[in-house]
Amino acid sequence: MVSKLAKFADGPKPPARAPSATKPTKGTGKAIGITVRFDPDDWQRMSEYAIRKRTSLQALALEGCSRILEDEGLKPLKAVAAAR
């Protein structure tokens, strides 16, 4: 005699579905988060520097990226230009 569980497992399989269209999830909000990895010693140094300057690592990263763009003759980042 076959158990009810075995009958259930061998029952009809659902029909295959067409893949659903997915919406993009990156770059759709006001800000996009990224991860930056530091060597532990460098992270410690940067954290201490940020504290001394009364700012955040986020602000330091934005300023640094903006300076790279400006050094190449490009417009600074919007957030940095607005804060100046």
Backbone torsions as a table, in degrees:
resi	resn	phi	psi	omega
1	MET	NA	134.9	-177.6
2	VAL	-92.1	133.1	-179.2
3	SER	-71.9	161.2	178.8
4	LYS	-63.0	-34.9	179.6
5	LEU	-65.2	-41.2	178.6
6	ALA	-64.5	-40.1	177.7
7	LYS	-62.9	-41.0	179.3
8	PHE	-62.2	-43.9	-178.2
9	ALA	-65.5	-33.8	-178.6
10	ASP	-92.2	5.4	-176.6
11	GLY	-66.5	-178.7	-178.1
12	PRO	-63.8	142.2	179.5
13	LYS	-88.0	144.3	178.3
14	PRO	-67.3	150.9	179.9
15	PRO	-66.0	148.8	179.2
16	ALA	-67.0	136.8	179.2
17	ARG	-98.5	149.3	173.4
18	ALA	-70.3	144.2	178.7
19	PRO	-60.4	136.2	-179.5
20	SER	-80.4	149.6	177.2
21	ALA	-73.9	128.8	-179.4
22	THR	-107.0	146.8	177.6
23	LYS	-83.8	145.9	175.5
24	PRO	-65.6	142.1	-179.6
25	THR	-108.8	-19.2	179.9
26	LYS	-92.4	138.2	175.8
27	GLY	76.6	18.9	-177.9
28	THR	-104.2	-10.8	-179.2
29	GLY	-98.7	-170.1	179.1
30	LYS	-73.8	-29.0	179.8
31	ALA	-139.5	151.2	179.3
32	ILE	-115.1	127.3	179.9
33	GLY	-86.9	142.1	174.8
34	ILE	-132.6	167.8	176.3
35	THR	-113.1	133.6	175.7
36	VAL	-119.2	129.8	-178.5
37	ARG	-108.3	131.3	178.4
38	PHE	-115.7	151.6	165.2
39	ASP	-62.2	142.6	-177.4
40	PRO	-54.2	-40.1	178.8
41	ASP	-66.9	-40.9	178.2
42	ASP	-66.4	-39.0	178.0
43	TRP	-61.4	-43.3	179.0
44	GLN	-60.6	-46.8	179.7
45	ARG	-61.2	-45.5	-178.9
46	MET	-67.3	-38.2	178.2
47	SER	-63.6	-44.0	178.0
48	GLU	-64.1	-40.1	178.2
49	TYR	-62.3	-45.1	179.9
50	ALA	-61.5	-41.0	178.7
51	ILE	-63.3	-45.3	179.4
52	ARG	-60.8	-37.2	-179.3
53	LYS	-85.8	-1.1	-178.8
54	ARG	54.7	50.4	178.8
55	THR	-140.8	-172.6	-179.3
56	SER	-115.1	162.6	173.9
57	LEU	-63.0	-33.0	176.8
58	GLN	-58.7	-49.3	-179.2
59	ALA	-63.7	-40.0	178.3
60	LEU	-63.9	-41.4	179.5
61	ALA	-64.4	-43.7	178.6
62	LEU	-62.3	-43.6	179.5
63	GLU	-62.0	-43.9	179.7
64	GLY	-63.6	-44.7	178.5
65	CYS	-64.2	-38.8	179.2
66	SER	-64.5	-40.8	178.8
67	ARG	-64.1	-37.0	177.0
68	ILE	-59.8	-45.9	179.0
69	LEU	-62.4	-45.6	-179.0
70	GLU	-63.8	-37.2	177.4
71	ASP	-62.0	-25.0	178.5
72	GLU	-93.2	5.7	179.2
73	GLY	81.6	17.1	-178.9
74	LEU	-101.8	165.2	178.6
75	LYS	-65.8	145.4	175.9
76	PRO	-70.1	166.9	175.1
77	LEU	-62.7	145.7	-177.2
78	LYS	-57.3	-45.5	-177.1
79	ALA	-62.9	-36.9	-178.6
80	VAL	-74.9	-44.1	179.4
81	ALA	-61.7	-38.3	-179.7
82	ALA	-68.3	-30.1	-178.0
83	ALA	-81.4	-14.2	-176.6
84	ARG	-80.0	NA	NA
